[in-house]
Amino acid sequence: MSSSTLPTRTVKCPACGGPSMYGPLNPNRPFCSARCKHIDFGAWASEDFRVPAEAPPEDSNFGDPRLQ
């Protein structure tokens, strides 16, 4: 099956929410444009997207044998 006969889906752009062609003809997929792709990359680079985690307590010795 050649790329011209593959079905093309339209998905929601993760950055702007607009329609985005999800297929081999869109080099920015799943984003609708290079601009949205760069905005998303900038958010990751500035750590706007983070996985929430608990920090260890400041007073824990964290395995240092000299502090036991």
PLY file of the C-alpha trace (Angstrom):
ply
format ascii 1.0
element vertex 68
property float x
property float y
property float z
element edge 67
property int vertex1
property int vertex2
end_header
0.00 0.00 0.00
1.56 3.31 -1.00
1.42 6.41 1.20
-1.06 8.04 -1.19
-3.63 5.27 -0.59
-3.32 5.17 3.20
-6.33 6.54 5.04
-5.77 9.89 6.73
-7.23 10.65 10.14
-7.91 14.06 11.60
-7.03 14.40 15.28
-7.09 17.24 17.77
-3.77 19.13 17.96
-2.36 18.73 21.49
-1.14 22.35 21.54
-3.96 24.44 20.09
-6.86 21.99 19.95
-7.44 22.59 16.25
-7.75 19.88 13.60
-4.54 18.12 12.61
-4.00 15.67 9.79
-2.47 12.51 11.29
-0.70 10.82 8.43
2.61 10.54 6.60
2.06 13.80 4.73
2.13 15.80 7.99
5.75 15.89 9.27
4.57 17.63 12.46
2.04 14.99 13.52
0.30 14.90 15.93
0.60 18.71 15.84
-1.12 20.79 13.17
1.96 22.92 12.42
5.64 23.43 13.20
4.61 26.37 15.40
2.48 24.16 17.67
5.23 21.55 17.73
7.77 24.16 18.89
5.40 25.60 21.50
5.00 22.11 22.99
8.75 21.47 22.92
9.33 24.81 24.67
6.90 23.83 27.42
8.81 20.59 28.00
12.17 22.40 27.92
11.03 24.96 30.51
9.65 22.12 32.67
6.04 23.29 32.46
5.12 19.61 32.13
6.20 17.63 35.19
5.32 14.36 36.82
4.26 15.10 40.40
6.51 13.44 42.96
7.12 13.71 46.66
10.52 15.08 47.60
12.40 13.17 50.30
12.39 14.84 53.71
15.26 17.28 54.17
16.33 15.65 57.42
16.68 12.12 56.02
20.23 10.78 55.87
19.46 9.22 52.47
21.80 6.28 52.97
24.93 8.19 54.03
26.77 5.73 56.37
28.54 8.60 58.18
25.20 9.91 59.46
23.95 6.65 60.98
0 1
1 2
2 3
3 4
4 5
5 6
6 7
7 8
8 9
9 10
10 11
11 12
12 13
13 14
14 15
15 16
16 17
17 18
18 19
19 20
20 21
21 22
22 23
23 24
24 25
25 26
26 27
27 28
28 29
29 30
30 31
31 32
32 33
33 34
34 35
35 36
36 37
37 38
38 39
39 40
40 41
41 42
42 43
43 44
44 45
45 46
46 47
47 48
48 49
49 50
50 51
51 52
52 53
53 54
54 55
55 56
56 57
57 58
58 59
59 60
60 61
61 62
62 63
63 64
64 65
65 66
66 67
